[in-house]
Amino acid sequence: MIIIDGSYLEGGGQILRTSIALSSLLNKPVKIINIRKKRKNKGLAKQHLACIKAMKKLCNAEVEGLYLGSEEVTFIPSKLSPKDFTINIGSAGSVTLVIQTLLPLALGINKKFTVKIIGGTDVKYAPTVDYMKYITLKILENYGIKSELRLIRRGFYPEGGGEVIFTLFPSKIKMFDLVEHSGSREVFGIAYVQNLKEEIARRMRKRAVDLLNKYGFQPNIKVEVSKGISTGAGIFLSNDTIGSSYLGEKGLRAEIVAERATENLLKERKLALDRYMGDQIIPFLAFGKGKVGVSEITNHTKTNIWVVKHFLDVEFDIKEYKEGYIIEAL
């Protein structure tokens, strides 16, 4: 039984997600203690329950401590058996964090499976659905991880009610060699509103386009207007392998939302990966080996490295390079 201390470093839900994913993939039992101990609302939230329930279903696991607020979970997996199912987080809990937990299973399944996930698609402290689709999944696809993500409806805090269809295919990972940014000046984006006036999305788009033009980029930003259970707005921008999202909130002008997303994109454009992808890539880098360039080494990245080393015989070498860092898996 592998024991993982959930209070390590940033002590967030990522420790739980990576542990459960690797436990399921490698068929290694795990006990996670002190779950989210440093957070205001300690223990398992609805989103974490959804992640564990999904993995339990896919590998017929025995689980202890599977309840709201639980600070200790024991997860004993059996053989992976892919099946289609629906999971309703029951809040605006992030659907992309459930997908993040499912992704490593691509290396262990023998047939594809599809999951409908209902919850939050665009919420704070999690990758937005567009970031997941156009950055995370696109990068992983280039290195052998095959998946499809279809957005049915957006879901914002607090009601959620967003819906995605995610399909994962059996995959073989390639060695990573993703250090330098391509140098592309093209920026793809989506300015979106749900249950709000189209004018808000157009204002976000205009401000982002004006700023990007000023810095010598070629922006191609779509406007998306939709109806749904929850109300919200946001903008997503991507420059090849770098992504940036910013969500609207009451009292925050559309132009400010666009400015923050644009500034963040330009700030992250140092090497191939931004800081958010830097931590998401770690489990895959452990299996594929090779090296990646990241803008920053965050506590999330350090935490994921620490968790992965409990499950796999792998070393990570981190060195400064240009304006960022190279992470190499040995």
N, C-alpha and C positions, 0 to 999 in steps of 0.2 A: 504494500500500500504506500503510494507516494503521498507525503503530507506537505501541503502548501499553506503558508501563512498569508492569509488575505490582507493583512495590514502592512505588507512590505511596501516600502517607498510610497508611491501615490495612493496605494491601498484601495483602488477602485474596482469596478465590476469587470475590468479587462482581465484581471488575474483569474477570476472565476471562468470567464468565457474561454480563454486560451487553455486553461487546465482541463475543462470539460471536453473541449474539441480534441485535444491531444490524447486524453484518456480514451475517448470513443474511437479515435483513429488507430491508436496503438494497442488497444485492448489492455490498458493498464489501469487498475483501480486507483482512485484518488480520494483523499479527504482534504477539503478546504476549510480551514479554521479562521476565525476573526474576520469574517466576510464584511468588507466595507466598514471596518471598525472605526476609521477616522472620519467617516461621513456623518452628517447631521442625522439622516435617517439610516441607521445601521442595518446591516443584513440584506437579505434578498428583497428587491423591488419586483414589480410585475414583469418588467422586461427581462430580469434575470431568471425568473420562474419560467418564462416563455422559452428562453434559450435552453434551460435544462430539460424542460418537457419535450422539446423538439429532439434533442439528442437522445433522451431516454427512449423515445419512440423508434429512432433509427438504429439503435444498437441494443434494444431490449434490456436496458440497464436496470439494476436494483438501485434505488435511491433512498437515502435517509436525509431528513431535514429539509424536505421540499415544501416549504410554506413561507408566506409573507413575513419578512423580518428575521428569518432564520440566519444565524451567524455561523452555522457549521453544516456542511453538506458532505455526505459520503456517496460516491458515485462508482458503482461496480458494473462496467460494461460487459456485454456479450458480443457475439459476432455482429458486424454491421449488416443490416438488411434493409436496403433502400425501399421506401414506399412513399406514395403521394399523400399529403394531408394538409389540413388548414390549421393555422394557429392564430388565435385572437389574443393579443396581449392584454386587451381589456382596459387600455388607457392610451395616452400618447407616448408610451414607451417606444423606443426606437426599433423600427423594423430592420434597419441596416445593421444594428448590432446583433440581431438574430442571424442575419445573413453572414456576418463576420464569423460567427461561431460555426456555421454550417460549412463554410468554404474549404477548410482543410480536408474534409471528408472526401473531396474529389479524388484524393490520392489513395483512398481505400475502398471505394464502391466499385461494384461490377456492372451496375446498370444505372441509368439516369433516374432522378426523382424530382418531383415538382412540389413546391410548398406555396400555398397562399398564406400571406402574413398580413394581419390587420392590426394597425396601430399608428404610430407617428412616423411620417416619412421625412419631415423637416422639423427637427427639434434641436434645442441647444445641447451642447456637449456630446454630439454624435455626428458621424458623417451624414450629410443629407443624401437623399436617394439619388440625386444627380451626381454627386461626388462618387458614390459607390459605383454607379453605372459607367461614368465616363473616365474615372481615374482608377479606382481600385480594381474593378473587374477587367478593364481594358489592359492595364499593366500586367495583371496576372495571366490574362489570355495570351499575351505575347510570350509568356514563359510556360505555357502548356496547360494552365488551369481553365477548363471550358465551363462556361455558365451563361445563363440568359436572365436578364432582369427586365420585367415589364411593369411599368407604373400604370395602375388602373385609376387611382384617386389619391390625391395628396391628403395628408393628415398632419394637423398642427396642434400644439399645446393650447388648451388643456383637453379638448374633446378627443383628439386623435381621429379615428375613423378612416385613416388612409389605408390603401390596399395595394399590395404588389404581388406579382407572380414570379417566383424565383425557381429556376431549373438548374440543377447541378449535374454535370456529366462526368463519367470516369475519365481521369486525366493522368498524364505523366509529366512531371515537372522537369524543366530544363535548367541548366546552370545559369545563374544571373551574371550579367555584365551590363550594369545600368548605372553608370557613374555620372557622365556629363549630360547636361541639358542639351537638347537638340539645337537650340538657338532659334527655333521657330518664332516668328513675330505674329503668327495668327492666334487669335483668341476666340474661342467658341463660348457662347453663353446662353443662359435662359433667365429672363426676368419674369417672375410668375406671381400671380395673385389668385386667391380663391375666395369667393363671396365678397370681393372688393371691386372697386372701379378699375377698368382697364388703364385709365390715366396713370394710376400709381405705378403699374408695370412699365408704362412708356417713359415715365420720368426716371425710373431706375435705369432703364436701358439707355436713355439719352445721356445721363451723367456718366455712366460707365464708358460709353462710346467716345464722348468728348475727352475724357481723361486718357483713354487708351490711344486715341489718335494723337494726342499731345506728346505721348511718350514713344511714338513711332510704331505702334502696333496696328494690325489689321483686324478689327473686331467684327464678329458675326454673331450678334445677340438676338435671339428669338424672344417674342413676347408670348406668354401663355396665360390664358384666362380660363378659370374653371369654377364649377360649383361643387360643394361637398358638405360634409357633416361639420367640419371645422373651418375657421377663418384664419387666413394668414397671407404673408407675402415674403418674397425673398429673391435673391439673385445668386446664380452659380456661374462661375467663370473658369475656363480651363485653357492653359497654354501648354499644349502637348501633354507631358506627364505631371504637370503641376496643376493643382486645383484650389479653388477658393470659393467659399459660400458665406453669405451673410443673410440673417433672417430679419425681417421687419418686426417692429414692435410698436405699441401705442406711444405716440409722442415723438417717434423717430422719423424724421423726414425721409422720403424715398431717395433723395439725392445723397443723404448721409449713408444710407444702407449701401448704395452703389459705390460710394467713395471707399468705404471700409473694405468691401470685397475686392475692389481693384487694388488698393494699397497693399492688402495682404498678399494678393497674387504676385505683385511685383517684388515684394519683400522676400517671398519664398523662392524666387526664380534664381537660385544659385547653382544647384546641381540637379540631377535627374528627378529627385523625389523631394516633396515638401515634408514638413515635420510630421504631418498626420499619416502620410503613407509610410514614413520611416518606421513607425511602430507596427503598422498593419502587415508589413512585408516580412517581419522577423520569423514567424513560424515557417513560411515558405522558403525563406533564405536558408533556414536550418536544414531543410530537406534537399533543396536544389544546389546548395553551396554557391560559391562565387561572391561577387561584391556589388554594392549599390552605393550611390552618392546621395547624401541627405543634407538638408539645409541646417538641421539642428538635431542634437541628441537630447530628447525629452525624457522626463521621468517615466512616461508611458513606454518609451522604447527600452529603457533600462529594465523596467519591470517585466516586459515581455521576454527579453533576453534571459532574465533570471528564471522565469517560469519554464521556458523552453528547455533550459539546461537541466531541469529536474527530470525531463522525459527523454531527452536525446543526448547522445554522446557527441556534442558539438561545442566548438569554441568560437567566440566572436572577437575579432580584432577591430578596434575602432581607432582611426587616426585622423588628425586634422588634414584637410585638403582644400586648397583655395579658400573660398569663403564658407565652406561647410565641412563635412566629414565623410569618410568612407567607412562603411561597415562591411567587413569580410567574414564569411562563415567558413570555418576550416574543419 
